[in-house]
Amino acid sequence: EAWLALVRQLALELHPRRQRSLRVTLDSGLDRDLGFDSLSRLELLRRIEGASAVSLPEQVLASADTPRDLLRAVSSAHAAGRPGARAKVRTKLAAPGEAEGTPRAAVTLPEVLDWHVLTHPQRAHVYLYGETDEPEEISYATLLEGAQRIAAGLREQALQPGQNVAIMLPTGREYLYSFLGVLLAGGVPVPIYPPLRPSQIEDHLRRHAGILGNARAALLITVPEAQAVARLLKAQVEALRSIVTPQELATGAAYTRHGARPRDVAFLQYTSGSTGQPKGVILTHADLLANIRAMGEVVRADSTDVFVSWLPLYHDMGLIGAWLGSLYYACPLVLMSPLAFLT
């Protein structure tokens, strides 16, 4: 009862007019029945941590659908002995120093990556923040190795040059590896946004069927939970042959790199669809590099800068401005997911 009272109190603060009609049970839907959006869930998480004297992982914010799910998370946290006070970030990242120029002769994104791997393979490219306060460091060499494994797996999936590959993944190293891996294999990445919670997978993919069909995506790289509705999605998207995870692709043995040209399509950027049907925009390697170089000149970007971003990587500013811009200018990118930033 005390647990449900805590949930009910916040629900009433958010929706005071529901005083008489509001009924809260352990199986009430946090969004469907109680109207909790992302910020409301965060406030609920904060209150639960204070009342329970435990620290909950940020993924609980996205995965919990009911108060019962939250109660289980608290029980697991108690069993694991996670104290309530969150540790403050104390890590000070070491500045990698000035890089040896920029890849001005590169005409494609893979050539940009190649230049960095040849020039400074162990230079820190991304500091990725996730569940812990310590970032995961990804160097240019590590990025290329991860992308090559994905490319090999895509070739084993019979991906042909020029075919489109949708990527529906949260922010993480698998996203970075998958995007560049598609390019190395000769495919065209199509970034689409992932669902906030696993329970939304089926409805989410139904909404994305229009984009996948319009893009004539041959493959979808996504989270394991999405494979449960693979048959449904294939029935709606004629061109879609397979739904795979980065982990499955990364077992590929070897591949022959596809030689991209400046006018080849680098990726398809779709609009959000908030004001109509999502529309795809074709972006070539030449388009992207011209835009990145123009932005860099205006803001006087160089390798001594540090870029911090929590924009999602399916978003054009998060993808082009934050990641690909940092990739080109060799400035360290401190990257976190929108969920990690919100938490």
C-alpha positions as CSV (number, residue, x, y, z in Angstrom):
1,E,0.0,0.0,0.0
2,A,2.8,2.4,0.8
3,W,4.4,1.6,-2.5
4,L,1.2,2.3,-4.5
5,A,0.6,5.5,-2.4
6,L,3.9,6.9,-3.7
7,V,2.9,6.2,-7.3
8,R,-0.6,7.6,-6.8
9,Q,0.7,10.8,-5.2
10,L,2.8,11.6,-8.2
11,A,0.0,10.7,-10.6
12,L,-2.3,13.1,-8.7
13,E,0.3,15.9,-8.8
14,L,0.4,15.4,-12.6
15,H,-3.3,15.0,-13.1
16,P,-5.1,16.7,-10.2
17,R,-8.5,16.5,-11.9
18,R,-8.4,12.7,-11.7
19,Q,-8.7,12.7,-7.9
20,R,-11.9,10.7,-7.9
21,S,-11.4,8.4,-10.9
22,L,-7.7,7.5,-10.4
23,R,-7.1,3.9,-9.5
24,V,-3.6,2.6,-9.0
25,T,-2.7,-1.1,-8.9
26,L,0.6,-3.0,-9.2
27,D,-0.4,-3.7,-12.8
28,S,-1.6,-0.2,-13.9
29,G,0.2,0.9,-17.0
30,L,2.5,3.8,-16.2
31,D,1.8,5.6,-19.5
32,R,-1.5,4.1,-20.6
33,D,-3.4,4.3,-17.2
34,L,-1.4,6.9,-15.2
35,G,-0.2,9.2,-18.0
36,F,3.5,9.2,-17.0
37,D,5.8,10.6,-19.8
38,S,9.6,10.4,-19.7
39,L,10.0,13.2,-17.3
40,S,7.3,11.9,-15.0
41,R,9.0,8.5,-15.0
42,L,12.3,10.1,-14.1
43,E,10.7,11.9,-11.2
44,L,9.0,8.7,-10.1
45,L,12.4,6.9,-10.3
46,R,14.0,9.7,-8.1
47,R,11.3,9.3,-5.4
48,I,11.5,5.5,-5.4
49,E,15.3,5.7,-5.0
50,G,14.8,8.1,-2.1
51,A,12.2,6.0,-0.4
52,S,14.0,2.6,-1.0
53,A,17.6,3.7,-0.4
54,V,18.7,2.0,-3.6
55,S,20.1,3.1,-6.9
56,L,18.2,1.9,-10.0
57,P,19.9,1.4,-13.4
58,E,18.7,4.0,-16.0
59,Q,17.3,1.3,-18.2
60,V,14.5,0.8,-15.7
61,L,13.2,4.2,-16.8
62,A,12.6,2.8,-20.3
63,S,11.8,-0.8,-19.6
64,A,9.3,-0.6,-16.7
65,D,5.6,-0.7,-17.8
66,T,3.9,-1.0,-14.4
67,P,4.5,-0.3,-10.7
68,R,5.1,-4.1,-10.3
69,D,8.0,-3.8,-12.7
70,L,9.5,-1.0,-10.6
71,L,9.0,-3.1,-7.4
72,R,10.9,-6.0,-8.9
73,A,13.7,-3.6,-9.9
74,V,13.9,-2.3,-6.4
75,S,14.0,-5.9,-5.0
76,S,16.8,-6.8,-7.5
77,A,18.7,-3.6,-6.5
78,H,18.4,-4.6,-2.8
79,A,19.6,-8.1,-3.5
80,A,22.5,-6.8,-5.5
81,G,23.5,-4.4,-2.7
82,R,23.3,-1.2,-4.8
83,P,23.4,1.8,-2.4
84,G,21.0,4.7,-3.0
85,A,23.5,7.5,-3.5
86,R,24.7,7.8,-7.1
87,A,28.4,8.2,-7.4
88,K,29.4,11.6,-8.9
89,V,31.4,11.5,-12.1
90,R,35.0,12.2,-11.1
91,T,36.7,11.1,-14.3
92,K,38.6,13.8,-16.1
93,L,39.2,12.8,-19.7
94,A,42.7,13.2,-20.9
95,A,42.9,15.6,-23.9
96,P,44.4,13.6,-26.8
97,G,46.2,16.7,-28.2
98,E,46.2,18.2,-31.6
99,A,45.8,15.8,-34.5
100,E,48.0,15.9,-37.6
101,G,45.7,17.8,-39.9
102,T,42.4,16.7,-41.4
103,P,41.4,14.3,-44.2
104,R,41.0,17.0,-46.8
105,A,41.7,14.6,-49.7
106,A,39.0,12.1,-48.6
107,V,36.0,11.9,-50.9
108,T,33.9,9.4,-49.0
109,L,33.2,8.6,-45.3
110,P,35.1,5.3,-45.4
111,E,38.1,7.3,-46.7
112,V,37.8,9.7,-43.8
113,L,38.0,6.7,-41.4
114,D,40.9,5.2,-43.3
115,W,42.9,8.4,-43.0
116,H,42.4,8.6,-39.2
117,V,43.3,4.9,-38.8
118,L,46.5,5.4,-40.8
119,T,47.4,8.7,-39.1
120,H,46.5,8.0,-35.4
121,P,44.8,4.6,-35.0
122,Q,44.8,4.7,-31.1
123,R,43.5,8.2,-30.8
124,A,40.3,8.4,-28.8
125,H,37.4,9.1,-31.1
126,V,34.3,8.5,-28.8
127,Y,33.9,8.5,-25.0
128,L,30.6,6.6,-24.7
129,Y,28.6,7.0,-21.5
130,G,26.1,4.3,-20.6
131,E,25.1,2.6,-17.3
132,T,28.2,3.6,-15.4
133,D,30.0,6.8,-14.6
134,E,33.1,5.6,-16.4
135,P,33.0,6.1,-20.2
136,E,33.9,3.4,-22.8
137,E,36.7,4.7,-25.0
138,I,36.5,3.9,-28.7
139,S,39.5,4.6,-30.8
140,Y,39.6,5.0,-34.6
141,A,41.2,1.5,-34.9
142,T,38.5,0.0,-32.7
143,L,35.8,1.7,-34.8
144,L,37.2,0.3,-38.0
145,E,37.6,-3.2,-36.6
146,G,34.0,-3.2,-35.3
147,A,32.7,-1.9,-38.7
148,Q,34.6,-4.5,-40.6
149,R,33.0,-7.3,-38.5
150,I,29.6,-6.0,-39.3
151,A,30.5,-5.6,-43.0
152,A,31.6,-9.2,-43.1
153,G,28.3,-10.4,-41.6
154,L,26.3,-8.3,-44.1
155,R,28.2,-9.9,-47.0
156,E,27.3,-13.3,-45.5
157,Q,23.7,-12.1,-45.5
158,A,24.1,-11.7,-49.3
159,L,23.9,-7.9,-49.2
160,Q,24.4,-6.4,-52.6
161,P,26.1,-3.0,-53.3
162,G,23.5,-0.2,-53.3
163,Q,20.9,-2.1,-51.2
164,N,19.4,-0.3,-48.3
165,V,19.9,-1.5,-44.7
166,A,17.7,0.0,-42.0
167,I,19.3,0.6,-38.6
168,M,17.0,0.7,-35.6
169,L,19.3,0.7,-32.6
170,P,19.8,2.8,-29.5
171,T,22.9,5.0,-29.0
172,G,25.9,2.7,-28.4
173,R,29.0,1.2,-30.1
174,E,26.8,-1.3,-32.0
175,Y,25.1,1.7,-33.8
176,L,28.5,3.2,-34.7
177,Y,29.8,-0.1,-36.0
178,S,26.6,-0.9,-37.9
179,F,26.4,2.4,-39.7
180,L,30.0,2.3,-41.0
181,G,29.8,-1.5,-41.5
182,V,26.9,-1.0,-43.9
183,L,29.0,1.5,-45.9
184,L,32.0,-0.8,-46.0
185,A,29.9,-3.6,-47.3
186,G,28.5,-1.3,-50.1
187,G,25.1,-0.8,-48.6
188,V,23.1,2.3,-47.8
189,P,22.3,3.0,-44.1
190,V,18.7,4.1,-43.3
191,P,18.6,5.3,-39.7
192,I,15.2,5.0,-38.0
193,Y,14.4,5.6,-34.3
194,P,14.2,2.7,-31.9
195,P,11.3,2.2,-29.4
196,L,11.7,3.6,-25.9
197,R,10.5,0.3,-24.3
198,P,10.7,-3.3,-25.4
199,S,7.0,-3.7,-24.8
200,Q,6.4,-1.2,-27.6
201,I,8.3,-3.1,-30.3
202,E,5.3,-4.5,-32.2
203,D,3.4,-1.2,-32.5
204,H,6.6,0.6,-33.2
205,L,7.6,-1.6,-36.1
206,R,4.0,-1.4,-37.5
207,R,4.5,2.4,-37.7
208,H,8.0,2.0,-39.3
209,A,6.7,-0.4,-42.0
210,G,6.0,2.6,-44.2
211,I,9.6,3.9,-44.0
212,L,11.0,0.4,-44.5
213,G,8.8,-0.2,-47.5
214,N,9.5,3.2,-49.0
215,A,13.3,2.7,-48.6
216,R,13.0,-0.9,-50.0
217,A,15.2,-2.0,-47.1
218,A,16.7,-5.4,-47.7
219,L,17.8,-5.9,-44.1
220,L,17.0,-4.4,-40.7
221,I,19.7,-4.3,-38.0
222,T,18.0,-4.0,-34.6
223,V,17.7,-5.3,-31.1
224,P,17.0,-8.9,-30.3
225,E,13.4,-8.2,-29.1
226,A,12.4,-7.1,-32.6
227,Q,13.0,-10.5,-34.1
228,A,9.9,-11.8,-32.4
229,V,7.8,-9.8,-34.8
230,A,10.0,-10.5,-37.9
231,R,7.3,-12.6,-39.7
232,L,4.7,-9.8,-39.3
233,L,7.1,-7.2,-40.6
234,K,8.3,-9.2,-43.6
235,A,4.6,-9.6,-44.6
236,Q,4.2,-5.8,-44.6
237,V,7.6,-5.0,-46.3
238,E,8.0,-6.9,-49.5
239,A,11.8,-6.2,-50.0
240,L,12.8,-7.0,-46.4
241,R,14.7,-10.4,-46.4
242,S,16.0,-10.5,-42.9
243,I,16.0,-9.0,-39.4
244,V,19.4,-9.3,-37.7
245,T,21.2,-8.1,-34.6
246,P,24.7,-6.6,-34.5
247,Q,25.8,-9.6,-32.4
248,E,24.7,-12.0,-35.2
249,L,26.5,-9.9,-37.9
250,A,29.7,-9.6,-36.0
251,T,30.5,-13.3,-36.4
252,G,31.3,-12.7,-40.1
253,A,34.7,-14.0,-41.2
254,A,36.0,-11.9,-44.1
255,Y,34.7,-9.6,-46.8
256,T,35.8,-7.6,-49.8
257,R,35.4,-3.9,-49.2
258,H,33.2,-2.1,-51.7
259,G,34.9,0.9,-53.3
260,A,32.5,3.9,-52.8
261,R,32.5,7.0,-55.0
262,P,31.7,10.6,-54.1
263,R,28.3,10.6,-55.8
264,D,27.3,7.3,-54.2
265,V,24.5,7.5,-51.7
266,A,25.9,7.7,-48.1
267,F,22.6,7.2,-46.3
268,L,18.9,8.1,-46.4
269,Q,17.6,10.5,-43.9
270,Y,13.9,10.3,-43.1
271,T,11.8,13.1,-41.6
272,S,10.1,12.4,-38.3
273,G,6.6,12.0,-39.7
274,S,5.2,14.3,-37.0
275,T,3.4,16.5,-39.6
276,G,2.8,13.9,-42.4
277,Q,4.2,10.7,-43.9
278,P,7.9,10.4,-43.3
279,K,9.9,11.5,-46.4
280,G,13.3,10.3,-47.3
281,V,16.2,12.5,-48.4
282,I,19.1,11.1,-50.4
283,L,22.5,12.2,-49.1
284,T,25.7,11.4,-51.0
285,H,29.2,11.2,-49.7
286,A,30.0,14.5,-51.5
287,D,27.0,16.2,-49.9
288,L,28.0,15.1,-46.4
289,L,31.6,16.1,-46.7
290,A,30.8,19.4,-48.2
291,N,28.4,20.2,-45.4
292,I,30.7,19.0,-42.7
293,R,33.6,21.0,-44.0
294,A,31.4,24.1,-44.4
295,M,30.1,23.8,-40.8
296,G,33.7,23.2,-39.5
297,E,35.0,26.3,-41.2
298,V,32.2,28.5,-39.8
299,V,32.7,27.4,-36.2
300,R,36.5,27.0,-36.7
301,A,36.4,23.4,-35.5
302,D,39.7,21.5,-35.0
303,S,41.0,18.5,-33.1
304,T,41.5,20.4,-29.9
305,D,37.8,20.8,-29.5
306,V,35.5,18.4,-27.5
307,F,32.0,17.8,-28.7
308,V,29.4,16.6,-26.2
309,S,26.1,15.2,-27.5
310,W,23.0,13.4,-26.2
311,L,21.2,13.8,-29.5
312,P,20.0,10.5,-30.9
313,L,22.1,9.1,-33.8
314,Y,19.1,8.7,-36.1
315,H,18.6,12.5,-35.9
316,D,20.4,14.5,-38.6
317,M,22.1,16.8,-36.1
318,G,23.1,14.0,-33.8
319,L,24.4,11.9,-36.8
320,I,26.0,14.5,-39.1
321,G,26.8,17.4,-36.8
322,A,27.8,15.5,-33.7
323,W,29.2,12.1,-34.8
324,L,30.4,12.6,-38.4
325,G,31.6,16.1,-37.8
326,S,33.7,14.9,-34.9
327,L,34.9,11.9,-36.9
328,Y,36.1,14.3,-39.7
329,Y,37.9,16.8,-37.4
330,A,39.3,14.3,-35.0
331,C,37.8,16.1,-32.0
332,P,36.8,13.7,-29.2
333,L,33.0,13.1,-29.0
334,V,31.5,12.6,-25.6
335,L,28.4,10.7,-26.4
336,M,25.4,9.5,-24.4
337,S,21.9,8.4,-25.2
338,P,19.0,10.8,-24.7
339,L,17.9,8.4,-21.9
340,A,21.2,8.6,-20.1
341,F,21.2,12.4,-20.4
342,L,17.6,12.6,-19.0
343,T,18.6,10.4,-16.1
